[in-house]
Amino acid sequence: MSSHTISATQASRTFSNILNKVHYQGESYDIKRGKEVIAKIVPATAKKSILKVSELNKLFKRLPSLESGDEEIFKKDLEQIRAQMNTESNPWD
């Protein structure tokens, strides 16, 4: 994703073009008035952050793994949380 800095005047004159570049090309814009950046236009959802199912294994390999004994601590934590939850029976279950 590339980032551009443009003036407020330039942004107002090319607004539709900017929106297209943000949406379709993932670009972002810092809008300056004078010497100060007063606004940013960025994609609502960064397309690069969308993960494909085929990429999940790579993601899981990068995440930290549990160390010896952590599984039992995690299990106890979950049991405590569940015990504290106010769960009402659901007739739809």
C-alpha positions in Angstrom: 0.0 0.0 0.0 1.6 3.3 -1.1 1.0 6.5 0.8 0.8 10.0 -0.7 0.7 13.5 0.8 -1.4 16.0 -1.1 -2.8 19.5 -0.4 -6.4 20.0 0.6 -7.0 21.9 -2.6 -5.6 19.0 -4.7 -7.7 16.5 -2.7 -10.9 18.5 -3.4 -10.1 18.8 -7.1 -9.3 15.1 -7.6 -11.5 13.5 -4.9 -13.2 10.9 -7.1 -9.9 9.8 -8.5 -8.4 9.6 -5.0 -11.4 7.4 -3.8 -10.9 5.1 -6.8 -7.1 4.7 -6.0 -7.9 4.1 -2.3 -10.5 1.5 -3.1 -9.1 -0.4 -6.1 -5.3 0.0 -5.5 -5.1 0.2 -1.7 -3.4 3.6 -1.7 -3.6 6.0 1.2 -3.5 9.8 1.3 -2.4 12.3 3.9 -4.2 15.6 3.3 -2.3 18.7 4.3 -3.6 22.2 4.9 -0.6 24.5 5.0 2.2 22.5 6.7 0.0 20.3 8.8 -1.6 17.0 8.0 -5.3 17.4 8.9 -6.8 14.2 7.5 -6.1 10.8 6.1 -7.9 8.8 3.5 -7.2 5.1 3.8 -9.0 1.9 2.6 -11.8 0.9 4.9 -10.4 -2.7 4.9 -6.8 -3.2 4.1 -6.9 -5.8 1.3 -3.5 -7.1 2.3 -4.8 -8.0 5.7 -7.4 -10.4 4.3 -6.1 -13.9 4.9 -6.8 -16.7 2.5 -7.6 -20.1 4.0 -4.6 -21.5 2.2 -2.4 -19.1 4.2 -3.7 -20.2 7.7 -0.9 -22.8 8.3 1.8 -20.2 7.6 0.0 -17.8 10.1 -0.2 -20.5 12.8 3.5 -21.4 12.4 4.4 -17.7 13.1 2.3 -17.5 16.3 3.9 -18.3 19.6 3.3 -21.8 20.8 2.4 -23.0 24.3 5.2 -24.2 26.5 5.2 -27.3 28.7 2.5 -26.9 31.4 0.7 -24.0 29.7 -2.1 -26.3 28.4 -3.1 -27.1 32.0 -3.0 -23.5 33.1 -5.0 -22.5 30.0 -7.6 -25.2 30.8 -8.0 -24.0 34.4 -8.4 -20.4 33.2 -11.2 -21.5 30.8 -12.9 -23.4 33.6 -12.8 -20.4 35.9 -14.2 -18.1 33.2 -17.0 -20.6 32.4 -17.8 -20.9 36.2 -18.2 -17.1 36.4 -20.4 -16.8 33.4 -24.1 -16.4 33.9 -25.4 -18.9 31.4 -29.0 -19.4 31.1 -30.4 -22.5 29.4 -31.4 -21.9 25.8 -34.4 -23.9 24.6 -32.8 -23.7 21.1 -29.7 -25.7 22.0 
